Amino acid sequence: MTKINKAACIGGGVIGGGWIARFLLAGIDVDVYDPHPEATRIVGEVLANAEKAYAMLTGAPLPPRGRLTFRDTLEAAVDGADWIQESVPERLDLKRKVLTQIDAAARSDALIGSSTSGLLPTDLQRDMRHPERLFVAHPYNPVYLLPLVEIVGGEKTSAATIQAAMKRLPPIGMKGVHIAKEIEAFVGDRLLEALWREALWLIKDDICTVETLDDVIRYSFGLRWAQMGLFQTYRIAGGEAGMRHFLAQFGPALQWNWTKLMDVVDLDDALVEKIGQQSDEQADGLSIRELERIRDENLVGILQSLKGSHGGKGWGAGKLLKEFEQHLWAGGGAKQALDLTKPLRLIDTKVSPAWVDYNGHMTEHRYLQVFGDTSDALLRLIGVDLAYVERGHSYYTVETHIRHIGEARLGQAIHSTCQIVGADEKRLHVFHALHDSASGDIIATAEQMLLHVDAKAGKAAAAPEEVLSKLEPIAAAHAALAMPEGAGRHVGQKR
Ligand SMILES: NC(=O)c1ccc[n+]([C@@H]2O[C@H](COP(=O)([O-])OP(=O)(O)OC[C@H]3O[C@@H](n4cnc5c(N)ncnc54)[C@H](O)[C@@H]3O)[C@@H](O)[C@H]2O)c1
């Protein structure tokens, strides 16, 4: 993966702030220029939301946060940056002016992305000296959680720029899609605009309220879209005959009066007021910040569900999250300094919204997930990573005993520790504890036996020297520790 070394963000509003958080949390230093007198506060608030969301999103080790610096001039901000993201208001004259300034001050090989929602890159790059490095990098709000970036080149954008931009997105957890031809509003906003026009008509004509319209989306096709998009959803809707049958069945409806799409509603004062009032009622007193938090919790939950889908391989945005976590583990996990004088602290996370049950406590099976992640983290430390598993060997868990001692609640910071209580060439006997990070108190423990296996032969086999040589020093150091309280218990023993 190709990493961005230093980013510059020009404009730190809703979208610029989201980009700043995305870069910083991926360990990249960011210099910011935004003349708004409250830019520092606004960016700080977005960053705080992003940090909360990431703590719930992943237990993988995030790199140390990048350094955030606000600069007094655009020139100072872009100095030395290899990715510059322009996120100033959506006005062609302003964007051209800002891009020309960036062009004059930036490194000649810097990549320059514009967050524009719909302006053509050819129009944006018109006055640039090095127009070949300008492209549209259109993200979605909140940029720190939604992974998509539409990458669109203009007439003068070079193929090398597009390639380089696409390569730099996976290490920050994002997915670039290259839009083959430039068109106003690209792909995402064209679709949203069509839906938006139709929605405005439905409200204006009193067919439904804004709340009913949102319910229609979020209780139905909104759920489908998040995981399969449009065409694959319709393929399934065609039944066993698939897409062709679907087209035959619903094709004729295209000629019927099912859309007012080209007929643009007059967004007059009365309609603005009507939508404003209905939207206030729908919000039911929740502030924008509260709604943002709820949105982020929901998105984290959805991403995590998708990560576990498709037999654990992950699906769509969840598969991307899984790949991002593997990248984080490969970077941070390995570099972690090991203190062998106590149990290894392997997972630091927060109880995510997807992990809690109806009374706000962490659901039973999530304990096993955290302990499973703890074992996986230990295995990575001794060289049993994805590549090792793909070569045909692994450790399988053959026994687990979990004790529930305290409670883990939504948003609570937790961490897990692991003590090796026994190891030989085939067996790995571990004792994990889940702690409340604030007090250090133990919330739960898990004792597990793992067996080294030859997966192809389907039987236990001695671990090779490359693994044992990493395992033995940890096991030897842990042999000097006291046996953890509760080790060796079985179900039904009195406390
Ligand atoms: N809001 C969204 O959902 C969304 C989604 C994707 C893309 N975009 C695009 O992102 C861009 C920014 O939109 P936003 O919603 O963040 O707007 P915003 O108004 O929240 O932020 C714009 C920021 O740019 C700053 N600014 C103004 N002039 C500047 C200059 N000369 N130099 C540096 N900073 C300057 C402003 O002070 C402000 O903080 C637009 O092109 C928009 O179309 C927005």
The ligand as an ORCA input file, in Angstrom:
! r2SCAN-3c Opt
* xyz 0 1
  N     -21.511     18.705      2.986
  C     -21.523     17.606      2.281
  O     -22.301     16.682      2.544
  C     -20.552     17.428      1.136
  C     -20.279     16.122      0.681
  C     -19.302     15.936     -0.287
  C     -18.625     17.018     -0.826
  N     -18.921     18.280     -0.396
  C     -18.158     19.396     -0.992
  O     -17.139     19.770     -0.076
  C     -16.843     21.156     -0.230
  C     -16.957     21.844      1.119
  O     -18.278     21.688      1.594
  P     -18.648     21.768      3.153
  O     -19.978     21.139      3.278
  O     -17.515     21.279      3.967
  O     -18.790     23.347      3.344
  P     -18.555     24.209      4.680
  O     -19.205     25.509      4.426
  O     -18.925     23.432      5.883
  O     -16.966     24.411      4.708
  C     -16.264     25.211      3.808
  C     -15.060     25.771      4.550
  O     -14.213     26.423      3.626
  C     -13.669     27.559      4.286
  N     -13.183     28.506      3.274
  C     -13.855     29.454      2.597
  N     -13.019     30.101      1.759
  C     -11.785     29.550      1.921
  C     -10.512     29.772      1.339
  N     -10.323     30.707      0.408
  N      -9.470     29.015      1.755
  C      -9.625     28.069      2.699
  N     -10.808     27.812      3.274
  C     -11.877     28.533      2.892
  C     -14.814     28.081      5.119
  O     -14.351     28.927      6.164
  C     -15.438     26.800      5.625
  O     -14.907     26.392      6.865
  C     -17.806     21.677     -1.282
  O     -17.182     21.651     -2.533
  C     -18.939     20.665     -1.258
  O     -19.652     20.585     -2.463
  C     -19.840     18.512      0.585
*
